[in-house]
Amino acid sequence: MKNNLANMMCLDVFLSSQETSEYEAIKDLLTPNVSIKSPLISFDFYNNYFSSEMEFLDLENDINHVKGLACKFNWKNNFDKLFNDQEFDAIVITDINQKIVWVNDGFSKMTGYHKSFALKKSPYFLQGENTSLEAKKRIRKKIANDTPFQDVVINYKKNKTPYTCELKIFPLFSEKTTHYIALEKKVVSFET
């Protein structure tokens, strides 16, 4: 076993440097004696990579879904520009009467509410006792201005846990505004 080359580190590099005649002379020494099972040391690196890839694909899928709705409703917004460099956890699309017509999976993760529960409801069901009246008035006024805006509001998860939510709201229009899209990000979590 002293001359068993199968245990040699970088065996492939060594073999590639050999002439055919040299390889023929040593090939009998290359038979491995026992297969060695070693732990997968880099699994955590792969897992981190896989998780970030899945998040990217989920984001891309959400954006493509929004673009599909844009075709259906003939929105003229530039969605590549709208989503460029935006950080968000949830996407909420409402009609002109502020009834929810679509939310992404991130909405469910952030709020605890199932996507189907949110449909046809106003986002106001997320508000509670610590949601300030000033924030509500401010948001209503900004929506009435029909221009993009950013604001912060305290919302509540399904389990009644409050969280601070950063909203970036954009009117969606064809000839006139027909819907709104909110890109929402949980900023701070409160413990109750």
Number of C-alpha atoms within 10 A of each C-alpha: 8 5 10 14 16 16 16 11 9 9 12 9 9 11 14 10 10 12 9 10 8 11 15 10 9 14 12 11 12 15 11 12 10 8 6 8 6 6 7 7 8 8 10 10 10 11 11 11 12 12 12 12 12 12 12 12 12 15 18 12 13 18 17 13 14 19 18 12 14 18 11 9 14 15 20 14 15 11 15 10 9 11 12 8 8 11 11 19 19 22 22 21 25 23 18 14 11 16 19 22 18 20 22 20 16 20 22 19 14 18 21 14 16 14 18 12 10 20 17 15 14 15 16 13 12 17 18 15 10 12 18 14 11 10 14 16 11 13 19 11 11 16 18 9 11 15 12 15 15 14 14 17 21 23 25 23 18 15 9 14 14 23 23 17 21 21 21 19 23 21 23 27 16 13 9 11 16 16 21 23 21 21 22 24 22 19 14 12 12 9 7 6
